[in-house]
Amino acid sequence: SAVVVVGLLGLTGLIGWFLILDIRRRTAAEEALRVAQQQLLDSNRQLALLAKKDALTGLANRRCFDQTLAVEARRAQREGTSLALLMIDIDHFKRFNDAFGHVAGDACLQAVSTLLATCVRRPSDLVARYGGEEMAIIMPATDSAGAAVVAQRILARLQQENITHPGSPFGRVSVSIGIATGTSSRLEPVLGLVEAADAALYGAKAAGRNGFNVHPADVTSGG
């Protein structure tokens, strides 16, 4: 009887030891799986962020700009709030590239992009690269006066930076800015706001560049 009891105890202990090893293996496997899942989630988040960013400037890219503008236009329509759009173009940028080369031109784009990002102070504002040397800023719940303050800040900061530009009549890098706003519960399609800001931008260029121009009519009035 004693031998049988000892044998059973030994067998029970052996089985318990194998169970403990199996539990440890499962725990380690589950931990490794959890770590892998977290890494996958982090990677997906990074990919999602990269998909919305311009590779050169680090600003939001055109796709992100289009999506955000559509969302904010719907919100402005739903809530009856204003929506401002600034279209920004670096003056005589081709001459800058001709004078210094495309590597310096890329550095100039990066410097201007960084400066623009520091000129907006609300999380809801979006600074994006619209295309080439043209940038854009979407400002929800902002009227033309508020957008003009941001435009003046951009111009002043660029003057302080004083980035040399021998091909510009100003001798430094400057920008032209067009501002358009929509301010009623009947906000026109997004394309109308972009076209209005673009028209204002051309007005700023026609006025001599290195300045801003506000579209004379609210987008909802058909101007």
Backbone hydrogen bonds, N-H to C=O, Kabsch-Sander energy under -0.5 kcal/mol:
donor,donor_aa,acceptor,acceptor_aa,energy
5,V,1,S,-2.8
6,V,2,A,-2.8
7,G,3,V,-2.6
8,L,4,V,-2.8
9,L,5,V,-2.7
10,G,6,V,-2.7
11,L,7,G,-2.6
12,T,8,L,-2.8
13,G,9,L,-2.8
14,L,10,G,-2.4
15,I,11,L,-2.7
16,G,12,T,-2.7
17,W,13,G,-2.5
18,F,14,L,-2.3
19,L,15,I,-2.3
20,I,16,G,-2.6
21,L,17,W,-2.3
22,D,18,F,-2.4
23,I,19,L,-2.8
24,R,20,I,-2.5
25,R,21,L,-2.4
26,R,22,D,-2.6
27,T,23,I,-2.8
28,A,24,R,-2.7
29,A,25,R,-2.5
30,E,26,R,-2.9
31,E,27,T,-2.4
32,A,28,A,-2.5
33,L,29,A,-2.4
34,R,30,E,-2.5
35,V,31,E,-2.5
36,A,32,A,-2.4
37,Q,33,L,-2.6
38,Q,34,R,-2.4
39,Q,35,V,-2.5
40,L,36,A,-2.2
41,L,37,Q,-2.4
42,D,38,Q,-2.7
43,S,39,Q,-2.4
44,N,40,L,-2.6
45,R,41,L,-2.4
46,Q,42,D,-2.5
47,L,43,S,-2.6
48,A,44,N,-2.4
49,L,45,R,-2.3
50,L,46,Q,-2.8
51,A,47,L,-2.2
52,K,48,A,-0.6
52,K,49,L,-1.0
53,K,50,L,-1.1
54,D,59,L,-3.7
58,G,54,D,-2.1
60,A,127,V,-1.8
61,N,52,K,-2.6
65,F,61,N,-2.4
66,D,62,R,-2.7
67,Q,63,R,-2.2
68,T,64,C,-2.8
69,L,65,F,-2.8
70,A,66,D,-1.9
71,V,67,Q,-2.1
72,E,68,T,-3.0
73,A,69,L,-2.3
74,R,70,A,-1.9
75,R,71,V,-2.2
76,A,72,E,-2.7
77,Q,73,A,-2.2
78,R,74,R,-2.5
79,E,75,R,-2.8
80,G,76,A,-1.5
81,T,76,A,-1.0
83,L,182,G,-2.1
84,A,139,M,-2.5
85,L,180,A,-2.7
86,L,137,I,-2.5
87,M,85,L,-0.5
87,M,178,G,-2.8
88,I,86,L,-0.5
88,I,135,M,-3.0
89,D,176,S,-2.5
90,I,133,E,-1.5
91,D,174,S,-2.4
93,F,90,I,-0.9
96,F,92,H,-1.3
97,N,93,F,-2.2
98,D,94,K,-2.5
99,A,95,R,-2.0
100,F,96,F,-2.5
101,G,97,N,-2.5
105,G,101,G,-1.8
106,D,102,H,-2.5
107,A,103,V,-1.9
108,C,104,A,-2.3
109,L,105,G,-2.3
110,Q,106,D,-2.3
111,A,107,A,-2.4
112,V,108,C,-2.6
113,S,109,L,-2.4
114,T,110,Q,-2.4
115,L,111,A,-2.0
116,L,112,V,-2.6
117,A,113,S,-2.2
118,T,114,T,-1.3
119,C,115,L,-0.7
119,C,116,L,-1.2
120,V,116,L,-0.5
120,V,117,A,-0.6
125,D,122,R,-1.4
126,L,138,I,-2.1
128,A,126,L,-0.5
128,A,136,A,-3.0
129,R,60,A,-2.8
130,Y,128,A,-0.7
130,Y,134,E,-1.7
131,G,134,E,-2.0
134,E,131,G,-2.5
135,M,88,I,-3.2
136,A,128,A,-2.5
137,I,86,L,-2.3
138,I,126,L,-2.6
139,M,84,A,-2.9
139,M,137,I,-0.5
141,A,82,S,-1.8
142,T,139,M,-0.6
147,A,143,D,-2.2
148,A,144,S,-2.2
149,V,145,A,-1.5
150,V,146,G,-1.4
151,A,147,A,-2.3
152,Q,148,A,-2.6
153,R,149,V,-1.9
154,I,150,V,-2.3
155,L,151,A,-2.2
156,A,152,Q,-2.4
157,R,153,R,-2.5
158,L,154,I,-2.3
159,Q,155,L,-1.8
160,Q,156,A,-1.9
161,E,157,R,-2.3
162,N,158,L,-2.0
164,T,162,N,-0.6
165,H,171,G,-1.4
168,S,165,H,-1.8
171,G,168,S,-1.4
173,V,163,I,-2.6
176,S,89,D,-2.5
177,I,211,G,-2.3
178,G,87,M,-2.8
179,I,213,N,-2.5
180,A,85,L,-2.1
182,G,83,L,-2.0
187,L,184,S,-0.7
192,G,189,P,-1.3
193,L,189,P,-1.0
193,L,190,V,-0.6
194,V,190,V,-2.0
195,E,191,L,-2.6
196,A,192,G,-2.0
197,A,193,L,-2.3
198,D,194,V,-2.4
199,A,195,E,-2.4
200,A,196,A,-2.2
201,L,197,A,-2.0
202,Y,198,D,-2.2
203,G,199,A,-1.7
204,A,200,A,-2.0
205,K,201,L,-2.1
206,A,202,Y,-2.6
207,A,203,G,-1.5
208,G,205,K,-1.7
209,R,204,A,-2.0
213,N,177,I,-2.2
215,H,179,I,-3.3
219,V,181,T,-2.4
221,S,218,D,-1.9
222,G,219,V,-1.5
223,G,218,D,-1.0
